[in-house]
Amino acid sequence: MNLLSLQNPEHILSRFFLCGISHLKTDAATRSVFHINETEKELILNTAKALGIRSLFILNTCNRTEIYAYVADESVLQNLFIECKKIDSELFKQKYYSKTNKEALQHLFEVAAGLNSQILGDFEILAQLKQAVAFSKQQNLIGPIMERTINFALQASKKVKTNTSLSTGTTSVSFAAIDWLKKNAGTKGKKIALVGLGKFGTLIGKNLKHYFKNSSIVVCNRTDYKAISFANQNEIGFSLYQNLPKLVNEADIVIVSTQSIEPTVLPHFITDFKKRIFLDLSIPSNVHHCIKYLPNQQIVNVDDISIILNDTINKRTNEIPAAQKILEETQAEFVAWLNHHTHSPMVKDMKDKLIELSMPSRVCEMADMMEYNFISPQDEITINKTISRLAINLRNNNEKGCQFIDAYNHFFSQKVSE
């Protein structure tokens, strides 16, 4: 294969590979088998350098483990994965996927833009992508072409976030609960009781402090120490678990995120029948269903909150065509840059030759003095025009030999007409 073929953008992209596993094909248990820890990551990067690989980075999250690189073929990445992780090759071949060329480029762009996330439009992975690239860059494993590949993917991600609604709306139960309360209960002067400090309870507690600044927030947990610690860290009130009935009866909003198999909030807790909202985020339900039959008592459960999530997902799904168009346009810009980049050495070589042709013969003998100072201003203008013409023709026409002949003819025709 000649040098021009090696520098062809299509050949360069044919060397862009990724392989890995993600939530699209595997469950959490399987993904944990393929997860690359810090020690294994360093081993893979060091092995890649020893193999002479110029560009490689590892994207490692709870939902995916992927290796991206410019290499000769996909087997290089497969072997790195299998040998450095010490995993069964047959299991790997059953679960992994591999992409190359423009398909790999599209995948990277979709990951960066949140189109390949478990939650559509989730841009949390963008920070993880940047961290992965930064780590490889510290190891001198991000070459100039890979760096521009990533930069264009980040540009596309930014355009998608700015010009579409792909990332707007609520996508988690905890945030949807806050959103529902803001719209249906108001945020001022409320007495809020948070019962339970599991996964949802902890997230909601932190966000209540932020969004309900003018309300009284009290947390209660079966383990009193945990409630006291959380309350002190977040500067909110706490109640001992034995005082739960009193806490519920005094509250305007009761958020329940406990993990009991039986209801923890019971009808006899209620003696004051003021208007009250129970937000039950527990599975199974931890607010006794009979409470809804008491005067002025409303129970909102996970299914009610999920309506907000479904609405968000539907809106985001409608934004996919607009997002894909942005990715397509930005990939075209990258290919155009790649095309220009591959011509740069040849264009520079042509410019050096034209400068040499324009020098007086006595100067040409002095190789270390070949500077612009020795050519006339008119020759410099002619050279620059010729080089600009060559660059444009190379971008628009693949017949490179003809373009160089045209450049020489253009240069000499300008010299004759001077």
N, C-alpha and C positions, 0 to 999 in steps of 0.2 A: 504494500500500500504506500503511495507516494505522500509527500509532506502535505500537499494541498488537500488530499483526501482526509488525512488525520486532523487537519484544521477545520474541516467542514463542520458547520453547526450540527448537522444531522448525526455525524459520527460522534461528536462530543456528547450530545444528548443520549445516544445509544449506550453510553458508558455510565449514565446516571441510573443507579439502582436503589431500591429499598427492599428490605424484607423484615417481617415481623409478625406479631400477633396482636389482636385487639378485641374489644368487646363485640365486634361484628360477627366473630366466628367462635369465640371461646367464653366460657364462664369465668367468674372471679377465681375459682380454685385452680383452673388451668393456667390462667394468666399469672398467678403467683409462682408457678413452676418456672415460667420464662422470665420473670422479673430479674433485671440485672442490678445487683447491688454495687456499691461504690468500688469495692475491690475488683469485681469482675469487669466493671466499666474501664478501669485503668488497665487491666490486663488486655482487654480487647483493643484499646487505643494503642498500647505499646506493641501489640502483635501486628496491628495494621501498619504502624510505622516501620517495623522490621520487614514487612512485606513490600515496602515501597509505596504504599497507598498515600496519596497526597491529600485527599479530602474525605473525612468520615465523621459523622456524629451520631449519637445514640439518644433517641427520644424515649424516655422511660417514665411512664405515669401509671396510675392505678388502672387505667383503661387500655393501655397499649404499651408495647415494647417494640420499637422499630429502629433499625439501623439504616442510615442513608449514606451513600458514598458514590464517588466516581471511581469505578473499577472496571476490570476487563469483562467480567461476567458475574452472574448472581451466585455462582457456587462459592466465590470468595467470601461473600457475606454469610452464606449458609454455614460454611466451615467455621468462621469466626464465632458464630452463634453457638454451634454445637460443641466445639472444642473448648471454648472459654467458659461456657456454662456447665459443661460436663453432663449434658442431657441426652436422652435417648434420641437417636437420629430418626427412628421411625415415627416416634411421637411428634417430633418437630415437623417432619414432612406432612403429617396428617393435619396439623393445625396452622402452619405458617402460610403466609401469602408473600408473593414477590411481584414487583412491578418495575418496569424500566422505561426509558425514553420519555415520551410525552405523557404516558399513563402515570409514571412515577412523579412527573412534574405536577400533573393535575392533582394527584393525591396529596402532595406536600402543600399545595395552595389551598386545598379543601380543609386540611388539618389546621392550617394557620388561620383560616377564615371561620372556623367553627362549624363547617358543613359536614365534618366527619366525626364530630363529637357525639358522645352518648346522649347528651342533651343538645339538640339542634341550636346553634347560635351561641354555644358556651365558649367564651373567649379566654377562659382560665388557662387553657392549654398554650396560649400564645406566650405567656410568661415562661412556661416550662420549656417551650421550643427555644426561646432566647437563651435560657440557662444552659440547655444542652449544647447549643452552638458555641456559647462563650467558653464552656469547659473544653471542647475540642480545640477551640482557637488557642487556649492557653497551652495546649499540647502541640501546637503548630500543625494541626490537622484540618485546617480550613483554608484551602487555596483560593486564589482570586475568582475563579469561575464558580466554585461552590458559594463563596461569599455573596456574589451577585445573584446567584440562584435564590438564596435565602432572602436577600434584600428585596427582591421583586415579590416574593411570597408575602413578606411583611407589608409591603406597599399595597398589595391586593387586599390583605386583611384589613388594613386601615381604611381603604376605600369602601369595602363592604360595610364596615361598622359605621362609617360616616354617611353613606349614601343609601343604605337600606335599613329596614327595621328588624333585621335578622337577630339582633341581640337585645331587643327591647322586651319588656314584660317580665313577669315572674315565672321562674322555672324550678323552684323548690317549695316543698310544703311549708317550711318555716317562713320563707319570705311571702308566700301566698297568704299565710295566716295573718301576717302583719298588714299586708295589702288589704285584706278583707276587713280587718278591724278599722283601718284608717277610713275606709269608704262607708262602713256601716255603723261604727260606734263612736267615731270622733276620736280626737287625741288629747283633749284638754280636760283636766279636773276629774279624771276617772280613778277609781280604786281598783287596781288590777292585782289579782292573785295568780301567781304562776306555780302550779303544782306539778312537781316532777322535774328532775334535771338529767334526763336522758339526752340522746343526740338532739332531738327537736327542742327539748326544753332549754338546753344550754344556748342554742342558736337564737331562739326566740327571746330568751332573757337578755342577751346582749343587744338585740335589735330593739327591744322594748325601751331600753335605756336611751337609745338614740332617737327613736321616733315618737316616744310618749314622754317628752321631757317635763311636761306640766302635769303629769299624773303621778299618783302614788303607786309604787310597784313593790310588792312583797312576795318573796319566794319561799316555798315550803317543799321539803323533800323527806322521804321516809328516813333517810340518814341525816339527822340534824346537822352533823358536822359539815357535810357537803353543802347544805343550804347556807350555813353561816359563812363558810369560806367563799362561796360564789357571791353572796350578798356583799361581803367586804370588798372583794375584788372589783365589783361593778357599782359599788356605792348605792345599793338599793336595800330595802328592808327585808327582814326574814321572820318567819314564824316557826315555832317548834311544831313538829308533826302532830303532837297531841292536841294542838289548838286548831287543827284543820277545820272542824265544823264552824268555829267562830270566824275564822279567816274567810271562808266561803260565804257566810251569811252577810258579812260586811262589805264584800266586794261588789263592784258593778260589772266587772269582767273576770271570769274564771277560766284560765287556760290550763288544761289538763294534759300532761304528757307523761303519764306513768305507765308502768309495764305489768300491772297486776292482771291476773286472769279473772278477777272479780272487780266490779265497780268500786272505786275508792271515794267518789263523791256521791252521797246518798240523799234522798228526798228529805229526811228528817233534819238535815243540816239547815234547811231553809225555814226561817221563821219570819223574816222580813221579806214581804212579797213585792219589793220594788223591782223595777225593770232591770233584768240581769241577763247577760249573755254568757253561755258556757261554750267554750271552744275546745272540743274534745278531739285531740290529735292522737289518741291511743288506739292501738289495735291489739286485742279487742277493746271495745268502748269501755272507758273507765268512769264515765258520767252515767249514772243510772237513768234509764230511758223514761222512768215515771216522772222525772223532774220536768219534762216538757209539758206535763198536764197541770202543773202548778201555775197560778196566775203570774203573768208577766215574765215567765222564764222561757228562754230560747236556747236550744241546743244546736250548735253548728259542728258537723263532723268532717272527717277527712274527705268524704265524697263531695260535700258541698264546696270545700276548698279546691278540690281537683277540677271543678268547673273552670276556675280561674286559670289553672295550668293548661287545660285543654284549649282554652281560648288563646292563650299565648302561643302554644305549639301550632295551632291552625294559622295564626297570623304570620308566624315565622316561616311556616311551610310555603305560604303564598309569596314569600320574599326570595325563595330559592332561585327562580329564573333570573331575577335581577342580579343576585349575587354571582351566579354562574357566568353571566355576561361580563361582569367585572373581572372575574378570574381569567376568562378567555382573552379579554383585551390586554390584560397585564402580562399574560404568558406570551402573547404576540410581541409585546414590547421587549420582553426578555430575549426572545429569539432574534429580534432585530438587533439588540445589543450584542448578542452572541455572534451574529453575522459580522457586525462591525469589528468586534474584538478579534476575531480570527483573521481579519484582513490587515490589522494594524501592523504586524511585522513586515508584511509584503509592501505595504504603503510606505513605511519608514525606509525600507531598503531602496525603493524606487526614488524617494526624495533624496537620499544620500547620493545616488547615482547621477541624478539631474544636477545636484550641486557640484559634483565633481566635473561633470561635462561643461559647466558654466565657468569654471575657474581657468585662469591663465595657465598655460602649460608649466611655467616655472613654479607655480604654487602647487600644482598637482604632485610634483616630485617631493613636496614636503608634507608627508602624510599626517604629521602631528599638528599641522597648521590649517587643516581643512575646516574653516569657519565661515560663517555667513559674511564676515567682514571682507572677504576676498571676492565676493560677487557683487555685481552692480544692483542698485535698487530695482531696476527694471527686470533683471534676471530673477530677483527674489519674487517679484509679483508674478512673473510668468510661471515659476516653479510652483508657487502656492495655488495658482489657478489650475495648473495641470494636476496637482495632487488632489485638489477638491473634486475635480472632474473624475479622476480615477476612483476615488472613494465612493462617489455616487454610483458610478457604473458597476463597481464590484458588488455593491449592495443590491443592485437591480438586475444583474446579469451574471449567471454562473460561469460563462465562458471566460475564465480569468486570463488565459493567454491572449485572447483578442483584446481585452481591456488594457493590458500592458502595451501591446503594439499600438493601440489607439492613443495611449498616453504619450508614448515617444513621438508619434506622428504629430500630435497636438503641440507638444513642446517645440519640436523643430519648425513647425509651420509658423508658430508665434515668433521664433527667433528670426526666421527669414523675413517676416513682415515688419520687424523693428527697423 
